[in-house]
């Protein structure tokens, strides 16, 4: 027996085993195919009767699950085809080997021996071809079913977006219409028919198996989610979290685990229960979010606060259950109207009982108390689905406000508790982004969740991407959102970079004074410039069009904005040249001032009189400016002192140096010096030359030194001389002639005054005898 003959026996044995295995697989495949066809028939019936987007969504879930089953079943023909391809490859190699042997010079008897092997290979090839055709025929129904499912899915996806739009616009019969009872009875009959059909399908053995498998997988998913939450709870407990906070995490863990269970169960449950189970899971997940929104607050004080989010969550949960449960729309309207009206009244009462210090809660309750009554009217007028959607949106807006406030508080607390020496990263992000950024982030996240929950994700994305074009610029809600996020991200990056620059300058003493302000200004310009480029790219503005516009404006800039552009360029020169920096003391006319900030157009200078002077940058660049603190803030000052002639000059030197030593602002290096400057007209002139640490305190330091000089000189008896002059008058004839009339008049007036005084003295004098007689009479 030749090797080729042995190989043909091996191939034949493989084919026989393949036939046996394939026959059993074909029976099983046919059974599963019948089951898929029955499911497809049920879905076709549901598809034909689907009248609103919720039913279309349910059918799409069933089609997706059926498509996955078809793909899984299609793997068997593919595996069978791959096994046959291996046998074909073996037969081809055997045939080639046999042909090579036949072309060689071999005896005739060997050729007769090879002939049966050649025929056997041909027979095996025919069998393999027949099996391949059989496998292809068996796979054809699966391909046709997959194509049907794809076509049905495409048709439903195309019809879903218009269905959602019309669903929220269509008006249902109201309780005020005459046909309300008839429509209500019809809707109830349809709902009962749908419920009976669902219960009938649910009681089949196959559905029981799927539900049991789904429950098992749901328990596993719930255990994983609960384990993650418990791990977070253990970490929080290790960091000293309060019992109230740990209790909130536990309750949130229970809600999230239950939500994971229902979400997983929905993947295995019958397709007509998919929407209801998914909705229950989403309600439980939102409850976990409400629990987590209380973290970071004063829980002991918060326990006495009136509930705010839970009533809105109940409205959201009720609305989602009514929508996903396919309950009669004619009954949903009155039910939601009553619920929304009662909720509005309850929020108004909560608003009155909320303390004024709780501004966020007061704002939420006030908004809800005024927003829910119109929604109740809308629901009563036949648009309960629109009222439910808007009320759910209000719930997520309130939840976004809570999460934004919680995030800002958490970042602030992390910054307070950060280790010493670490850069204030959280403070930088909090300062730059702030509450609006986090509110917008959470708001759009929750709105996306809302669109998924109420089936309008395609409508939501379509609204975001709807674009209005003004020539080459496209404006849409999506682009506006990107610009807002970019704006707050730029602010956060500016603040974050500023914190690193500030931290670096505080750690490195070698950084020049004013360099920090320059780096901060350049950092601001850089990030805003990048944001401007980002905004242009988002809006669709090309650099070529910007260059054309800039060229058109260049003429106007050259004439009308020449001064402004000059100041802007001068500001950049000052920033990069650093001839004048923030903190420098410069000369302004007769006075001095401290540079506060170098802006785009001008420089702010604070004078010693506390007046702010705005100096155009062009004047600082083109004019002559005296910078007293450039590179070195120290400054030299001279104090002039004049002493009387005859004073001890050595003692004067000693006292002047002692006065300089009493002032702490006087530098020891270079040391103070006393110069005998000049011989004055009436004084010996000395100058005390001192170096001060900072020019900003020069006036105060010199005043202190002058006071010390006066005190020391007084104690030592050294006179600080001042200019003196003697006036000598000589006799002049002209002066005598001029003075004669005045002297004669003065003499006459003096004579008259003397005569009056004499007469007054005579009148007041009494005779002495009369006085004596009177005294004697009195004595007798």
C-alpha positions in Angstrom: 0.0 0.0 0.0 1.5 3.4 -1.1 1.6 6.5 1.2 -1.0 8.2 -1.1 -3.4 5.3 -0.5 -3.0 5.6 3.3 -3.6 9.3 3.0 -6.8 8.8 1.0 -8.0 6.4 3.8 -7.3 9.2 6.4 -9.3 11.8 4.3 -12.1 9.3 3.9 -12.2 8.7 7.6 -12.3 12.4 8.3 -15.2 12.9 5.8 -17.2 10.1 7.4 -16.7 11.6 10.9 -17.6 15.1 9.4 -20.8 13.6 7.9 -21.9 12.1 11.1 -21.2 15.2 13.1 -22.7 17.5 10.5 -25.9 15.4 10.4 -26.4 15.9 14.1 -25.6 19.6 13.9 -28.0 20.0 11.0 -30.9 18.6 13.0 -30.0 20.9 15.9 -29.6 23.8 13.5 -33.0 23.1 11.8 -34.6 23.1 15.3 -33.0 26.4 16.2 -33.8 27.8 12.8 -37.5 27.0 13.3 -37.3 28.8 16.7 -35.8 31.8 15.0 -38.4 31.8 12.3 -41.1 31.7 15.0 -39.5 34.7 16.8 -39.2 36.5 13.5 -42.9 35.9 12.8 -43.8 37.3 16.3 -41.5 40.4 15.7 -43.2 40.9 12.2 -46.5 40.9 14.0 -45.3 43.4 16.6 -43.6 45.5 13.8 -46.9 45.7 11.9 -48.8 46.8 14.9 -46.2 49.2 16.3 -47.8 52.7 16.4 -45.6 54.7 18.7 -41.8 55.0 19.1 -41.8 53.0 22.4 -43.2 50.0 20.5 -40.7 50.6 17.7 -38.0 50.7 20.3 -39.2 47.4 21.7 -39.2 45.8 18.2 -35.7 47.1 17.6 -34.5 45.4 20.8 -36.1 42.2 19.7 -34.5 42.5 16.2 -31.1 43.1 17.7 -31.3 40.1 19.9 -32.6 37.9 17.0 -29.8 39.2 14.8 -27.2 38.1 17.4 -28.8 34.7 17.5 -28.6 34.4 13.7 -25.0 35.4 13.8 -24.3 32.8 16.5 -26.1 30.1 14.5 -24.3 31.2 11.3 -21.0 30.2 12.9 -21.7 26.5 12.5 -21.9 26.5 8.7 -18.8 28.6 8.7 -17.0 26.1 10.9 -18.2 23.3 8.7 -17.0 25.1 5.6 -13.6 25.7 7.2 -13.3 21.9 8.0 -14.2 21.0 4.4 -11.6 23.5 3.2 -9.0 21.7 5.1 -10.0 18.4 3.5 -10.0 20.0 0.1 -6.5 21.3 0.7 -5.3 17.8 1.7 -6.9 16.3 -1.5 -5.3 18.9 -3.6 -1.9 18.2 -2.1 -2.4 14.4 -2.7 -3.5 15.0 -6.3 -0.4 17.1 -7.0 1.8 14.5 -5.4 0.3 11.7 -7.4 0.6 13.7 -10.6 4.3 14.4 -9.9 4.9 10.7 -9.4 3.0 9.8 -12.6 5.2 12.2 -14.6 8.3 10.4 -13.5 10.0 7.4 -15.2 8.3 4.5 -13.3 7.6 1.0 -14.3 4.2 0.1 -15.8 3.2 -2.1 -12.8 3.6 0.9 -10.5 1.3 2.9 -12.7 -1.4 0.3 -12.4 -1.0 0.4 -8.7 -1.6 4.2 -8.6 -4.7 4.1 -10.7 -7.1 3.1 -7.8 -5.6 5.8 -5.7 -6.3 8.4 -8.4 -9.9 7.2 -8.7 -10.3 7.3 -4.9 -9.1 10.9 -4.8 -11.5 11.9 -7.5 -14.4 10.3 -5.6 -13.4 12.0 -2.4 -13.2 15.3 -4.3 -16.7 14.8 -5.6 -18.0 14.0 -2.1 -16.3 17.1 -0.7 -17.9 19.3 -3.4 -21.3 17.8 -2.7 -20.8 18.5 1.0 -19.8 22.1 0.3 -22.9 22.6 -1.8 -25.0 21.1 1.0 -23.4 23.4 3.6 -23.9 26.4 1.3 -27.6 25.5 0.9 -28.0 25.1 4.6 -26.4 28.5 5.2 -28.6 30.3 2.6 -31.7 30.5 4.9 -29.6 32.1 7.6 -28.2 34.7 5.2 -31.7 35.5 4.0 -32.9 35.8 7.5 -30.0 38.1 8.4 -30.7 40.3 5.4 -34.4 40.5 6.3 -33.4 41.5 9.9 -31.0 44.1 8.6 -33.6 45.6 6.2 -36.3 45.6 9.0 -33.8 47.3 11.4 -32.9 49.9 8.8 -36.6 50.6 8.1 -37.4 51.0 11.8 -34.3 53.2 12.5 -35.4 55.4 9.7 -38.9 55.6 11.0 -37.9 56.1 14.7 -36.7 59.7 14.5 -39.9 61.1 12.9 -41.9 58.9 15.2 -40.3 60.5 18.3 -40.9 64.0 16.9 -44.6 63.3 16.1 -45.0 61.4 19.4 -44.2 64.5 21.5 -46.4 66.7 19.3 -49.5 64.5 18.8 -52.4 65.6 21.0 -54.4 62.8 22.7 -58.1 63.0 23.5 -58.7 65.0 26.7 -61.3 64.6 29.4 -63.0 67.7 27.9 -63.6 66.0 24.6 -66.9 64.1 23.9 -65.0 61.1 22.5 -62.8 60.7 25.5 -64.5 57.7 27.0 -64.6 55.9 23.6 -60.9 56.4 23.1 -60.1 55.4 26.6 -62.0 52.1 26.3 -60.3 51.3 23.0 -56.9 52.0 24.6 -57.7 49.8 27.6 -58.7 47.0 25.3 -55.5 47.3 23.3 -53.4 47.3 26.4 -55.2 44.2 27.8 -54.6 42.4 24.5 -51.0 43.3 24.5 -50.7 42.2 28.2 -52.4 38.8 27.4 -50.1 38.2 24.4 -47.0 39.0 26.5 -48.1 36.7 29.4 -48.8 33.9 26.9 -45.3 34.2 25.4 -43.8 34.5 28.9 -45.2 31.2 30.0 -43.4 29.2 27.3 -40.5 26.9 28.5 -38.0 28.7 26.4 -38.8 32.0 28.0 -38.5 30.5 31.4 -35.0 29.3 30.6 -34.0 32.8 29.4 -35.5 34.4 32.5 -33.6 32.1 34.8 -30.4 32.6 32.9 -31.0 36.4 33.0 -31.7 36.4 36.7 -28.4 34.5 37.4 -26.4 37.0 35.3 -28.3 39.9 36.9 -27.3 38.7 40.4 -23.7 38.4 39.3 -23.8 42.0 37.9 -25.5 43.3 41.0 -22.8 41.6 43.2 -20.0 43.2 41.1 -21.6 46.7 41.4 -22.2 46.2 45.1 -18.6 45.1 45.6 -17.3 48.3 43.9 -19.5 50.5 46.1 -18.4 48.6 49.2 -14.8 49.0 48.2 -15.4 52.8 47.9 -17.2 52.8 51.2 -14.2 51.0 52.9 -11.8 53.6 51.4 -14.0 56.4 52.6 -14.2 54.9 56.1 -10.4 54.7 56.2 -10.2 58.4 55.4 -12.5 59.3 58.4 -15.9 59.6 56.7 -18.8 60.1 58.9 -21.4 57.4 59.6 -24.0 59.4 57.8 -21.9 59.6 54.7 -21.2 55.8 54.9 -24.9 55.2 55.2 -25.5 57.2 52.0 -22.9 55.2 50.1 -24.6 52.0 51.4 -28.1 53.1 50.2 -26.6 54.2 46.8 -24.9 50.8 46.5 -28.2 49.0 47.1 -30.0 51.1 44.4 -27.1 50.7 41.9 -26.9 47.0 42.5 -30.7 46.6 41.9 -30.4 48.7 38.8 -27.6 46.5 37.5 -29.7 43.5 38.1 -32.7 44.7 36.0 -30.4 46.1 33.3 -28.7 42.7 32.9 -32.0 40.8 33.2 -33.4 43.0 30.3 -30.7 41.5 28.0 -32.0 38.0 28.5 -35.7 38.6 29.1 -38.3 38.5 26.2 -38.0 41.4 23.9 -41.4 42.8 24.9 -40.2 43.2 28.4 -36.9 44.9 27.4 -38.1 48.5 27.7 -39.9 48.0 31.0 -36.9 46.3 32.6 -34.4 48.8 31.2 -36.6 51.6 32.6 -36.7 50.1 36.1 -32.9 49.8 36.0 -32.6 53.4 34.9 -35.0 54.6 37.7 -32.9 52.7 40.3 -29.6 54.2 38.9 -31.1 57.7 39.1 -32.1 56.9 42.8 -28.4 56.1 43.4 -27.4 59.4 41.9 -29.9 61.2 44.2 -28.3 59.5 47.2 -24.8 60.4 46.1 -25.8 64.1 45.6 -26.0 64.4 49.3 -22.4 63.7 49.9 -20.2 66.6 50.9 -23.0 68.4 52.7 -23.5 69.0 56.4 -25.5 65.8 56.8 -26.5 66.4 60.4 -28.0 69.8 59.5 -29.2 68.4 56.1 -31.3 65.8 57.8 -33.6 68.5 59.0 -34.0 70.0 55.5 -37.1 69.4 53.5 -36.7 67.0 50.6 -36.1 68.6 47.2 -34.8 66.0 44.8 -36.8 63.0 46.0 -40.2 64.5 44.9 -38.8 65.3 41.5 -37.3 61.7 41.3 -40.8 60.3 42.0 -42.3 62.3 39.2 -39.5 61.1 36.9 -40.0 57.5 37.9 -43.8 57.6 37.5 -43.5 59.2 34.1 -40.9 56.7 32.9 -43.0 53.8 34.1 -46.2 55.2 32.4 -44.3 55.7 29.2 -42.5 52.4 29.0 -45.5 50.4 30.2 -47.6 51.3 27.2 -50.4 52.3 29.5 -53.3 54.2 27.8 -52.3 57.7 26.9 -55.8 59.0 27.7 -55.3 57.9 31.3 -51.7 59.2 31.5 -52.8 62.8 31.0 -55.2 63.2 34.0 -52.9 61.1 36.3 -49.8 63.3 35.5 -51.9 66.5 35.8 -52.9 65.6 39.3 -49.4 64.5 40.3 -47.8 67.6 38.9 -50.3 69.9 40.5 -49.8 68.3 43.9 -46.0 68.3 43.5 -46.1 72.1 42.7 -48.1 72.8 45.8 -45.7 70.7 47.9 -42.7 72.5 46.4 -44.2 75.9 47.3 -44.7 74.8 50.9 -41.1 73.5 51.0 -39.9 76.9 49.5 -41.6 78.7 52.4 -40.0 76.4 55.0 -36.5 76.5 53.5 -34.1 78.9 55.3 -32.8 81.9 53.4 -29.2 80.7 53.9 -30.0 77.6 51.8 -30.0 79.5 48.5 -29.7 76.6 46.2 -32.6 74.7 47.7 -34.7 77.8 47.8 -34.0 78.4 44.1 -34.8 74.8 43.1 -38.1 74.7 45.0 -39.1 78.1 43.7 -38.4 77.2 40.1 -40.2 73.8 40.4 -43.2 75.4 42.1 -43.7 77.8 39.2 -42.7 75.3 36.4 -44.8 72.3 37.3 -48.3 73.9 37.1 -47.9 74.8 33.4 -46.8 71.2 32.8 -49.9 69.9 34.6 -52.0 72.1 32.2 -50.1 70.7 29.2 -50.7 67.1 30.4 -54.4 67.8 31.0 -54.7 69.2 27.4 -53.6 66.0 25.8 -49.8 66.1 25.9 -48.8 64.0 28.9 -45.7 62.6 27.1 -44.4 66.2 26.6 -45.2 67.0 30.3 -43.4 63.9 31.5 -40.3 64.7 29.3 -40.1 68.3 30.6 -40.7 67.2 34.3 -37.9 64.6 33.9 -35.7 67.3 32.4 -36.3 69.5 35.5 -35.3 66.6 37.7 -32.0 66.3 35.9 -31.4 70.0 36.0 -31.9 70.0 39.8 -29.6 67.0 40.0 -26.9 68.7 37.9 -27.1 71.8 40.2 -26.6 69.5 43.2 -23.7 67.6 41.7 -22.0 70.8 40.5 -22.2 72.3 44.0 -20.9 69.0 45.5 -18.0 69.0 43.1 -17.0 72.6 43.9 -17.2 71.9 47.6 -15.2 68.7 47.2 -12.4 70.4 45.3 -12.3 73.3 47.8 -12.1 70.8 50.7 -9.3 68.8 48.9 -7.4 72.1 48.5 -7.8 72.9 52.2 -6.7 69.4 53.2 -3.8 69.1 50.7 -0.3 68.4 52.0 2.0 71.3 52.5 4.3 72.1 49.6 2.1 70.6 46.9 0.9 72.9 44.1 -2.8 74.0 44.6 -4.1 72.0 41.6 -7.6 71.6 42.9 -7.8 75.3 43.7 -6.6 76.2 40.2 -9.2 74.0 38.5 -11.9 75.3 40.9 -10.9 78.9 40.3 -10.7 78.6 36.5 -13.6 76.4 35.8 -15.9 77.2 38.7 -19.5 76.2 39.3 -20.8 77.1 35.7 -18.4 74.6 34.1 -19.3 71.7 36.3 -23.0 72.6 36.0 -22.8 72.5 32.2 -20.8 69.3 32.2 -23.3 67.5 34.5 -26.3 69.0 32.7 -25.3 67.7 29.3 -24.4 64.3 30.7 -27.8 64.0 32.4 -29.6 65.4 29.3 -27.9 62.6 27.3 -29.1 60.1 29.8 -32.6 61.6 29.6 -32.6 61.3 25.8 -31.6 57.6 26.2 -34.2 56.9 28.8 -37.0 58.5 26.8 -35.8 57.1 23.5 -34.9 60.5 21.9 -31.2 60.0 21.6 -31.3 60.3 17.9 -33.5 63.4 18.1 -31.2 64.8 20.8 -28.1 64.3 18.5 -30.0 65.7 15.6 -30.9 68.9 17.5 -27.3 69.2 18.6 -26.0 68.8 15.1 -28.6 71.1 13.3 -26.4 73.8 11.8 -27.1 77.3 10.6 -24.6 78.7 8.1 -23.7 82.3 7.7 -21.5 82.2 4.5 -18.5 80.0 5.6 -19.3 80.0 9.3 -21.5 77.1 10.7 -23.3 77.6 14.0 -25.0 74.8 15.8 -25.9 73.9 19.4 -23.2 71.3 19.4 -20.6 73.9 18.4 -21.9 76.4 21.0 -21.5 73.7 23.6 -18.0 73.0 22.5 -17.2 76.7 22.6 -18.6 77.0 26.2 -16.6 74.0 27.3 -13.5 75.3 25.6 -14.0 78.7 27.3 -14.2 77.2 30.8 -11.4 74.7 30.0 -9.2 77.7 28.9 -10.0 79.5 32.2 -9.2 76.3 34.2 -5.8 75.9 32.3 -5.0 79.6 32.9 -5.7 79.3 36.6 -3.9 76.0 36.8 -0.8 77.3 35.1 -0.9 80.4 37.3 -0.8 78.3 40.4 2.3 76.5 39.1 4.0 79.8 38.2 3.1 81.2 41.7 4.4 78.1 43.4 7.6 78.1 41.4 8.3 81.8 42.1 7.6 81.3 45.9 10.1 78.4 46.1 12.9 79.8 43.9 14.2 83.0 45.4 16.4 83.5 42.3 13.3 84.4 40.3 13.4 88.2 39.7 10.8 90.4 41.1 8.3 91.1 38.4 9.1 88.0 36.4 6.1 86.2 37.9 3.7 88.9 36.7 5.2 88.8 33.2 4.9 85.0 33.1 1.3 85.2 34.3 0.4 87.8 31.6 2.1 85.8 28.9 0.4 82.6 30.2 -3.0 84.3 29.9 -2.3 85.6 26.4 -1.1 82.1 25.3 -4.1 80.2 26.4 -6.6 82.7 25.2 -4.8 82.7 21.8 -5.1 78.9 21.6 -8.8 79.2 22.5 -9.3 81.7 19.7 -7.7 79.3 17.3 -9.9 76.5 18.6 -13.0 78.6 18.3 -12.1 79.5 14.7 -11.6 75.8 13.8 -14.9 74.9 15.5 -16.8 77.6 13.6 -15.1 76.6 10.3 -13.1 79.8 9.9 -9.9 79.1 7.8 -6.7 81.0 8.3 -6.9 82.2 4.7 -10.2 83.9 5.3 -8.9 85.4 8.5 -5.9 86.8 6.6 -8.2 88.3 4.0 -10.3 90.0 6.7 -7.1 91.2 8.5 -5.8 92.6 5.2 -9.1 94.5 4.7 -8.9 95.9 8.2 -5.3 96.9 7.9 -6.1 100.2 6.3 -8.6 101.1 9.1 -6.1 99.9 11.7 -3.4 102.1 10.1 -5.6 105.2 10.4 -8.1 104.8 13.1 -6.4 102.3 15.5 -2.8 103.4 15.1 -2.5 104.5 18.7 -4.2 101.4 20.0 -2.0 99.1 18.0 1.1 101.1 19.0 0.2 100.7 22.7 -0.5 96.9 22.2 2.9 96.3 20.5 4.6 98.5 23.2 2.9 96.4 25.9 4.4 93.2 24.3 7.8 94.9 24.2 7.5 95.8 27.9 6.5 92.3 28.8 9.3 90.5 26.9 11.9 93.2 27.3 11.1 93.5 31.0 12.4 97.1 31.3 9.4 97.8 33.5 7.7 95.1 35.5 5.0 94.9 38.1 6.4 96.1 41.5 9.0 98.5 40.0 9.2 102.0 41.3 9.4 104.6 38.5 9.6 108.3 38.3 6.4 110.1 37.1 7.2 113.8 36.6 7.9 115.2 40.1 6.6 112.2 41.9 7.1 108.4 42.1 4.8 105.5 41.7 4.8 101.7 41.9 3.9 99.7 38.7 0.9 97.5 39.5 0.2 95.8 36.1 1.3 96.0 32.5 -1.9 95.7 30.4 -2.4 95.4 26.7 -3.0 99.1 26.2 -1.6 100.9 29.2 0.3 100.4 32.5 -1.2 100.9 35.9 0.9 102.9 38.3 0.0 103.6 41.9 1.5 106.9 43.2 2.6 107.6 46.7 -0.6 109.7 47.1 -2.6 106.4 46.4 -3.7 107.7 43.0 -3.8 105.3 40.1 -2.2 106.7 36.9 -2.8 104.9 33.5 0.3 105.5 31.4 0.1 104.5 27.7 2.6 101.8 26.9 3.9 103.8 23.9 5.1 106.6 26.2 7.0 104.1 28.4 8.7 102.6 25.3 9.6 105.8 23.4 10.1 108.2 26.3 12.8 108.5 29.0 11.7 106.6 32.2 13.6 106.5 35.4 13.2 103.0 37.0 14.4 103.2 40.6 14.1 99.4 41.2 15.2 97.9 37.9 17.2 94.7 38.7 18.0 96.1 42.2 15.4 97.6 44.5 18.1 99.2 46.8 18.7 103.0 46.4 21.2 105.6 47.7 20.0 108.7 49.5 21.9 111.8 50.9 20.9 113.7 54.0 22.3 117.3 54.3 23.1 118.7 57.8 24.6 122.1 58.7 26.3 122.7 62.1 27.6 125.9 63.6 31.2 127.0 63.1 33.3 125.7 65.9 31.5 122.4 66.3 33.6 119.2 66.8 33.6 117.6 63.3 34.7 114.2 64.5 31.8 114.2 67.0 29.5 115.2 64.2 30.7 112.3 62.1 30.2 109.9 64.9 26.7 111.0 65.7 25.6 110.9 62.0 26.8 107.3 61.7 25.0 106.4 65.0 21.8 107.9 63.6 22.1 105.8 60.4 22.7 102.7 62.5 19.4 103.2 64.4 17.3 102.8 61.2 16.7 99.1 60.2 16.1 100.1 56.6 19.7 101.3 56.2 21.9 98.6 54.6 25.1 97.7 56.2 26.7 97.0 52.8 27.6 99.4 51.3 28.2 101.0 54.7 26.9 104.5 55.5 29.4 107.4 54.9 29.7 111.0 56.2 31.1 113.6 53.8 32.2 117.1 54.8 30.6 118.7 51.8 31.3 122.5 52.1 31.9 125.5 54.2 28.7 127.5 54.1 28.1 131.1 54.8 27.1 130.3 58.4 27.4 126.5 58.7 29.7 123.6 58.3 27.9 121.5 55.6 27.9 117.6 56.1 26.2 114.9 54.0 25.2 111.5 55.4 25.2 109.0 52.5 23.1 105.9 53.1 21.9 102.9 51.1 18.3 101.7 51.7 17.0 98.2 51.0 13.9 99.3 49.1 13.1 102.6 47.3 9.5 102.2 48.3 10.3 102.9 52.0 12.9 105.6 51.3 10.8 108.5 52.6 10.0 106.8 55.8 13.6 105.7 56.4 15.0 109.2 55.8 12.5 110.7 58.1 13.5 108.2 60.8 17.2 109.0 60.3 16.5 112.8 60.5 14.7 112.3 63.8 17.6 110.4 65.2 20.1 113.1 64.1 18.1 115.8 65.8 17.8 113.8 69.0 21.5 112.9 69.1 22.7 116.4 68.3 20.5 117.8 71.1 22.0 115.4 73.6 25.5 116.2 72.5 24.9 120.0 72.5 25.7 120.4 68.8 23.8 123.2 67.2 22.2 122.8 63.9 23.0 126.3 62.6 20.7 128.4 60.5 21.5 131.6 58.5 21.8 134.9 60.7 22.3 138.6 59.6 22.8 142.0 61.5 21.2 145.1 60.1 23.2 148.4 60.7 21.5 151.8 60.0 23.6 155.0 59.5 22.4 158.8 59.7 21.2 160.2 56.4 20.0 163.9 55.8 17.4 162.9 53.3 15.9 160.5 55.9 15.9 163.3 58.5 14.0 165.7 56.3 11.4 163.1 55.5 11.0 162.2 59.2 10.6 165.9 60.6 6.8 166.2 59.8 6.1 162.8 61.3 8.2 163.6 64.4 6.5 167.0 64.9 3.0 165.4 64.6 4.1 162.7 67.0 5.3 165.2 69.5 2.1 167.2 69.3 0.0 164.1 69.9 2.1 163.1 72.9 1.7 166.6 74.4 -2.1 166.4 74.0 -2.3 163.0 75.6 -0.1 164.2 78.5 -2.3 167.3 79.2 -5.4 165.1 79.2 -3.9 162.8 81.7 -2.9 165.6 84.0 -6.4 167.1 83.9 -8.0 163.7 84.7 -5.6 163.3 87.7 -6.7 166.7 89.1 -10.4 166.0 88.8 -10.0 162.7 90.6 -8.0 164.2 93.6 -10.0 165.1 96.9 -9.3 167.9 99.5 -7.6 166.4 102.7 -9.1 168.8 105.4 -12.6 167.9 104.6 -11.6 164.3 105.0 -10.1 164.9 108.5 -13.3 166.8 109.9 -15.4 164.0 108.8 -13.3 161.4 110.5 -13.4 163.4 113.8 -17.2 163.7 113.6 -17.6 160.0 113.2 -15.3 159.4 116.1 -17.3 161.5 118.5 
